Amino acid sequence: MKKVLFVCIENSCRSQMAEGFARDLAEGVIQAYSAGSNPSGRVNPDAVMVMLEEGVDIGEQKSKGFNDLTHKEFDYIVTMGCGDICPFVPGKRHLDWHIDDPRGKSIEFFRKARDQIREKVTSLIKEIKVEECVEGKIMERHFDDELMELREGIVRMGGLVEKSIFSSVEALKNLSKPEAEKVIAEDRVIDQCELGIDELCLDLLALRQPVAVDLRFITMAMKISTDLERMADLAVDIAQRVLELVDKPLLKPLIDIPRLSVLAQEMTKNALSAFLSSDVALAKQVILCDRDADSLRNLVQSELINDFIIKNKASIPRAIPLLLIARHLERICDHATNIAEDVIYAVEAKVVKHHPEKLQNGSL
């Protein structure tokens, strides 16, 4: 709502009539005030009478000085034909309405001034409505741009996380210390992405006050950035386990761990795609894939424990890091599942978290 101050030298009947019309005609558009440098303290009776003819009662208004105003900042300052001798009041825009002062003249002069003021107030209301419409469209466009920026931030962070998962397992395959150290070093970039996304989300919530779909999208983005950051941390954990194995030959050729790695990357990619496109069907596929991740982890654990650790305790230093790597990859799949569950809740308001059996038996 725009704040408008109508100004006369003595806060005369012209500014008081303008305030009266603005309050009557522009509810929800204008917050009107009137003031002058030398207020008389009363409203001209003739002004009250001609305004009552239009159904507007200004009899309760008071002639006020600038020091009596409750607000000191205004969008519009409207002077009432007093020219250079009008007191200057700071405001974003200044208008001067050339309306003759009817004081001391016949009632017809008051009616003429009243009609001129009503016409100008009506024009001002229309101008402000157009201005607010333009401002609203600009704000809406800015909001759309900010949502797109948020979307792109999630996509960028997701891509970095997928790369980190892939690189950590490649480092394992090659037993490469440089590759493992690179994964660890690049984690700070992903951390910065998370901080940037969270900051943007908080700004959007505080400044834009989103509702419905936009609100769900923003809150989801905050949760997803947290899951992605944890995935990246788990990739770092894998790289750290690789550093423990660099000077040791692998116990056996890697088969199930690379398969689990590919599954983790696919689940991460599909969960993000489901989020960005509100694709519930794809989100459900991600959740159902979590069973495959659990099975692959169990295969790795069973083989390492039964075929190596139990049979040869000397293999423990080489087996434990592989056990942990399988666990880290399975946890990455869990975080992808979290994202997919949140997508279903955001789109359909259905709670799948902790109840995957609802998807397996087709009840969702």
C-alpha positions as CSV (number, residue, x, y, z in Angstrom):
1,M,0.0,0.0,0.0
2,K,1.4,3.4,-1.0
3,K,1.6,6.1,1.6
4,V,0.4,9.5,0.2
5,L,0.7,12.9,2.0
6,F,-1.4,15.8,0.8
7,V,0.3,19.1,1.7
8,C,-1.0,22.7,2.0
9,I,0.5,25.7,3.7
10,E,-2.0,25.5,6.6
11,N,-3.3,22.0,6.1
12,S,-6.3,23.7,4.5
13,C,-9.6,22.2,3.4
14,R,-8.1,21.1,0.0
15,S,-5.6,18.7,1.5
16,Q,-8.3,17.5,4.0
17,M,-10.7,16.8,1.2
18,A,-8.0,15.0,-0.8
19,E,-7.3,12.8,2.3
20,G,-11.0,12.1,2.7
21,F,-11.5,11.0,-1.0
22,A,-8.3,8.9,-0.8
23,R,-9.5,7.1,2.3
24,D,-12.9,6.5,0.8
25,L,-12.0,5.6,-2.8
26,A,-8.6,3.9,-2.4
27,E,-9.0,1.4,0.4
28,G,-6.2,-1.1,0.2
29,V,-4.3,1.0,-2.4
30,I,-3.5,4.3,-0.6
31,Q,-2.8,5.1,3.0
32,A,-3.6,8.8,3.1
33,Y,-2.4,11.7,5.3
34,S,-2.7,15.5,5.2
35,A,-0.5,18.1,6.9
36,G,0.6,21.7,6.7
37,S,3.2,24.1,8.2
38,N,0.6,26.2,10.1
39,P,-2.4,24.0,10.8
40,S,-5.6,25.7,12.1
41,G,-6.6,22.7,14.2
42,R,-10.1,22.4,12.6
43,V,-11.9,21.5,9.4
44,N,-13.7,24.1,7.4
45,P,-17.5,23.6,7.8
46,D,-18.2,24.3,4.2
47,A,-15.6,21.6,3.2
48,V,-17.3,19.2,5.5
49,M,-20.7,20.0,4.0
50,V,-19.7,19.6,0.3
51,M,-17.9,16.3,1.1
52,L,-21.0,15.0,2.9
53,E,-22.9,15.6,-0.4
54,E,-20.6,13.0,-1.9
55,G,-21.0,10.6,1.0
56,V,-17.6,11.3,2.6
57,D,-17.4,12.5,6.2
58,I,-14.3,14.5,7.0
59,G,-15.7,16.1,10.1
60,E,-13.6,13.9,12.4
61,Q,-10.4,14.8,10.7
62,K,-8.0,17.2,12.3
63,S,-5.8,19.9,10.8
64,K,-2.3,18.5,11.5
65,G,1.2,19.8,11.3
66,F,4.2,17.7,10.0
67,N,5.3,16.9,13.6
68,D,1.9,15.3,14.2
69,L,2.4,12.7,11.5
70,T,2.8,9.1,12.6
71,H,4.8,8.3,9.4
72,K,7.8,10.2,8.1
73,E,8.4,8.4,4.8
74,F,6.0,8.7,1.9
75,D,5.7,7.3,-1.6
76,Y,3.9,10.4,-2.9
77,I,3.9,14.0,-1.8
78,V,1.0,15.9,-3.3
79,T,1.1,19.7,-2.9
80,M,-2.2,21.5,-3.5
81,G,-1.4,24.4,-5.7
82,C,0.8,26.5,-3.3
83,G,3.7,26.4,-5.7
84,D,7.1,27.6,-4.4
85,I,5.8,28.6,-1.0
86,C,4.6,25.0,-0.1
87,P,6.9,23.5,2.5
88,F,9.2,20.8,1.1
89,V,8.6,17.3,2.4
90,P,10.9,14.4,1.3
91,G,9.2,11.6,-0.7
92,K,9.8,9.2,-3.5
93,R,7.6,11.2,-5.9
94,H,6.2,14.8,-5.9
95,L,3.0,16.0,-7.5
96,D,1.5,19.5,-7.6
97,W,-2.2,19.8,-8.1
98,H,-3.2,23.4,-9.1
99,I,-6.5,23.8,-7.3
100,D,-7.6,27.2,-6.1
101,D,-8.2,27.7,-2.4
102,P,-11.9,28.1,-1.8
103,R,-11.6,29.5,1.7
104,G,-13.6,32.7,2.1
105,K,-15.5,32.1,-1.1
106,S,-19.0,30.8,-1.9
107,I,-20.1,27.2,-1.5
108,E,-19.9,26.8,-5.3
109,F,-16.2,27.4,-5.1
110,F,-16.0,24.6,-2.5
111,R,-17.9,22.3,-4.8
112,K,-15.7,23.1,-7.7
113,A,-12.5,22.4,-5.7
114,R,-14.1,19.2,-4.3
115,D,-14.9,17.9,-7.8
116,Q,-11.4,18.7,-9.1
117,I,-9.8,17.0,-6.1
118,R,-12.0,13.9,-6.6
119,E,-11.0,13.7,-10.2
120,K,-7.3,14.0,-9.4
121,V,-7.5,11.4,-6.5
122,T,-9.3,9.0,-8.9
123,S,-6.5,9.5,-11.5
124,L,-3.8,8.9,-8.8
125,I,-5.5,5.7,-7.7
126,K,-5.5,4.4,-11.3
127,E,-1.8,5.4,-11.7
128,I,-0.8,3.6,-8.4
129,K,-2.7,0.5,-9.4
130,V,-0.9,0.3,-12.7
131,E,2.4,1.0,-10.9
132,E,1.7,-1.8,-8.5
133,C,0.8,-4.2,-11.3
134,V,4.1,-3.5,-13.0
135,E,6.0,-3.9,-9.8
136,G,4.2,-7.2,-9.1
137,K,5.1,-8.5,-12.5
138,I,8.7,-7.5,-12.0
139,M,8.8,-9.1,-8.5
140,E,7.2,-12.3,-10.0
141,R,9.8,-12.4,-12.7
142,H,12.6,-11.9,-10.2
143,F,11.1,-14.7,-8.1
144,D,11.0,-17.0,-11.1
145,D,14.6,-16.2,-11.8
146,E,15.6,-16.9,-8.2
147,L,13.7,-20.3,-8.3
148,M,15.6,-21.1,-11.5
149,E,18.9,-20.2,-9.8
150,L,18.0,-22.5,-6.9
151,R,17.1,-25.3,-9.4
152,E,20.4,-24.8,-11.2
153,G,22.3,-24.9,-7.9
154,I,20.7,-28.2,-7.0
155,V,21.6,-29.6,-10.5
156,R,25.2,-28.4,-10.1
157,M,25.6,-29.8,-6.7
158,G,24.1,-33.1,-7.7
159,G,26.5,-33.3,-10.7
160,L,29.5,-32.7,-8.4
161,V,28.2,-35.4,-6.0
162,E,27.8,-38.0,-8.8
163,K,31.3,-37.2,-10.0
164,S,32.7,-37.5,-6.4
165,I,31.1,-41.0,-6.0
166,F,32.4,-42.1,-9.4
167,S,35.9,-40.8,-8.8
168,S,36.1,-42.4,-5.3
169,V,35.4,-45.8,-6.7
170,E,37.8,-45.3,-9.7
171,A,40.4,-44.4,-7.1
172,L,39.7,-47.8,-5.5
173,K,39.9,-49.7,-8.7
174,N,43.2,-48.1,-9.6
175,L,44.4,-47.9,-5.9
176,S,45.3,-44.4,-6.9
177,K,46.4,-42.0,-4.1
178,P,46.2,-38.9,-6.3
179,E,42.6,-39.7,-7.3
180,A,41.6,-40.3,-3.7
181,E,43.2,-37.1,-2.5
182,K,41.5,-35.2,-5.3
183,V,38.1,-36.4,-4.1
184,I,38.9,-35.3,-0.6
185,A,40.2,-31.9,-1.7
186,E,37.2,-31.2,-4.0
187,D,34.7,-31.8,-1.2
188,R,35.0,-28.2,0.0
189,V,33.4,-27.1,-3.3
190,I,30.3,-29.2,-2.6
191,D,30.2,-27.8,1.0
192,Q,30.1,-24.3,-0.5
193,C,27.3,-25.3,-2.8
194,E,25.3,-26.5,0.2
195,L,25.9,-23.2,2.0
196,G,24.9,-21.2,-1.0
197,I,21.7,-23.2,-1.6
198,D,20.7,-22.9,2.1
199,E,21.3,-19.2,2.1
200,L,19.3,-18.7,-1.1
201,C,16.4,-20.8,0.4
202,L,16.3,-18.8,3.6
203,D,16.3,-15.5,1.6
204,L,13.4,-16.7,-0.5
205,L,11.4,-17.8,2.5
206,A,12.0,-14.6,4.3
207,L,11.7,-12.1,1.5
208,R,9.2,-13.8,-1.0
209,Q,6.9,-15.5,1.5
210,P,6.2,-18.3,-1.0
211,V,3.1,-20.5,-0.7
212,A,1.9,-23.9,-2.1
213,V,4.1,-25.4,-4.7
214,D,6.9,-22.8,-4.5
215,L,7.1,-23.2,-0.7
216,R,7.3,-27.0,-1.0
217,F,10.0,-26.7,-3.7
218,I,12.2,-24.4,-1.6
219,T,11.9,-26.5,1.6
220,M,12.6,-29.6,-0.4
221,A,15.7,-28.0,-1.9
222,M,17.1,-27.3,1.6
223,K,16.6,-31.0,2.6
224,I,18.0,-32.3,-0.7
225,S,21.2,-30.1,-0.3
226,T,21.7,-31.7,3.1
227,D,21.4,-35.2,1.7
228,L,23.7,-34.4,-1.2
229,E,26.3,-33.0,1.2
230,R,26.2,-36.2,3.2
231,M,26.6,-38.2,0.0
232,A,29.7,-36.2,-0.8
233,D,31.0,-36.9,2.7
234,L,30.5,-40.6,2.1
235,A,32.5,-40.4,-1.1
236,V,35.3,-38.8,0.9
237,D,35.0,-41.6,3.4
238,I,35.5,-44.0,0.5
239,A,38.5,-42.1,-0.7
240,Q,40.0,-42.2,2.8
241,R,39.6,-46.0,2.8
242,V,41.4,-46.1,-0.5
243,L,44.3,-44.3,1.0
244,E,44.5,-47.1,3.6
245,L,44.7,-49.7,0.8
246,V,47.1,-47.9,-1.6
247,D,50.2,-49.9,-0.6
248,K,48.3,-53.2,-0.2
249,P,47.2,-55.5,-3.0
250,L,43.4,-56.1,-3.3
251,L,42.1,-59.3,-1.7
252,K,40.2,-60.1,-4.9
253,P,39.0,-58.6,-8.1
254,L,36.3,-56.0,-7.6
255,I,32.9,-57.1,-8.9
256,D,30.0,-56.2,-6.5
257,I,31.5,-52.9,-5.2
258,P,31.6,-51.3,-8.7
259,R,28.1,-52.6,-9.4
260,L,27.0,-50.9,-6.1
261,S,28.8,-47.8,-7.2
262,V,26.9,-47.6,-10.5
263,L,23.6,-48.2,-8.7
264,A,24.4,-45.4,-6.2
265,Q,25.1,-43.0,-9.1
266,E,22.0,-44.0,-11.0
267,M,19.8,-43.6,-7.9
268,T,21.3,-40.2,-7.1
269,K,20.7,-39.0,-10.7
270,N,17.2,-40.3,-10.8
271,A,16.2,-38.9,-7.4
272,L,17.4,-35.5,-8.5
273,S,15.5,-35.8,-11.8
274,A,12.4,-36.8,-10.0
275,F,12.7,-33.7,-7.8
276,L,13.3,-31.3,-10.6
277,S,10.4,-32.7,-12.7
278,S,8.1,-33.7,-9.9
279,D,8.1,-37.2,-11.3
280,V,6.5,-39.5,-8.7
281,A,6.9,-42.6,-10.8
282,L,10.7,-42.1,-11.1
283,A,10.9,-41.4,-7.4
284,K,9.2,-44.7,-6.7
285,Q,11.7,-46.5,-8.9
286,V,14.5,-45.0,-6.8
287,I,13.0,-46.2,-3.6
288,L,12.5,-49.7,-4.9
289,C,16.1,-49.8,-6.1
290,D,17.2,-49.5,-2.4
291,R,16.6,-53.2,-2.0
292,D,19.1,-54.0,-4.7
293,A,21.6,-51.8,-2.9
294,D,21.1,-53.6,0.4
295,S,21.5,-57.0,-1.4
296,L,24.8,-55.9,-3.0
297,R,26.2,-54.7,0.3
298,N,25.2,-57.9,1.9
299,L,27.0,-59.9,-0.8
300,V,30.2,-57.9,-0.3
301,Q,30.0,-58.3,3.5
302,S,29.2,-62.0,3.4
303,E,32.1,-62.7,1.0
304,L,34.7,-60.7,2.8
305,I,33.7,-62.0,6.2
306,N,33.2,-65.7,5.3
307,D,35.9,-66.2,2.6
308,F,38.6,-63.9,4.0
309,I,38.3,-62.6,7.6
310,I,37.2,-65.9,9.2
311,K,39.7,-68.0,7.2
312,N,42.7,-65.7,7.4
313,K,43.0,-63.1,10.1
314,A,46.0,-61.6,8.2
315,S,43.5,-60.4,5.6
316,I,41.6,-58.2,8.1
317,P,43.6,-54.9,7.3
318,R,42.7,-55.3,3.6
319,A,39.1,-56.5,4.2
320,I,37.9,-53.9,6.7
321,P,38.3,-50.9,4.3
322,L,36.3,-52.8,1.6
323,L,33.6,-53.6,4.1
324,L,33.3,-49.9,5.0
325,I,33.3,-48.9,1.3
326,A,30.4,-51.2,0.7
327,R,28.6,-49.7,3.7
328,H,29.4,-46.1,2.5
329,L,28.0,-46.8,-1.0
330,E,24.8,-48.4,0.5
331,R,24.4,-45.2,2.7
332,I,24.6,-43.1,-0.4
333,C,21.7,-45.1,-1.8
334,D,19.8,-44.4,1.4
335,H,20.2,-40.7,0.9
336,A,19.0,-40.9,-2.7
337,T,16.0,-42.8,-1.3
338,N,15.4,-40.0,1.2
339,I,15.2,-37.5,-1.7
340,A,12.8,-39.7,-3.6
341,E,10.5,-40.1,-0.5
342,D,10.4,-36.4,0.0
343,V,9.5,-35.9,-3.7
344,I,6.5,-38.1,-3.3
345,Y,5.4,-36.3,-0.2
346,A,5.9,-32.8,-1.8
347,V,3.9,-33.8,-4.9
348,E,1.2,-36.1,-3.6
349,A,1.3,-35.4,0.2
350,K,1.8,-39.1,0.8
351,V,4.2,-40.4,3.5
352,V,6.4,-43.2,2.1
353,K,9.2,-42.7,4.6
354,H,9.7,-45.8,6.7
355,H,7.0,-47.6,4.8
356,P,8.6,-48.9,1.5
357,E,6.3,-52.0,1.7
358,K,3.5,-49.7,0.5
359,L,5.3,-49.4,-2.8
360,Q,6.2,-53.0,-3.0
361,N,2.7,-54.2,-2.6
362,G,1.3,-51.4,-4.9
363,S,-0.8,-49.7,-2.2
364,L,0.7,-46.3,-3.3
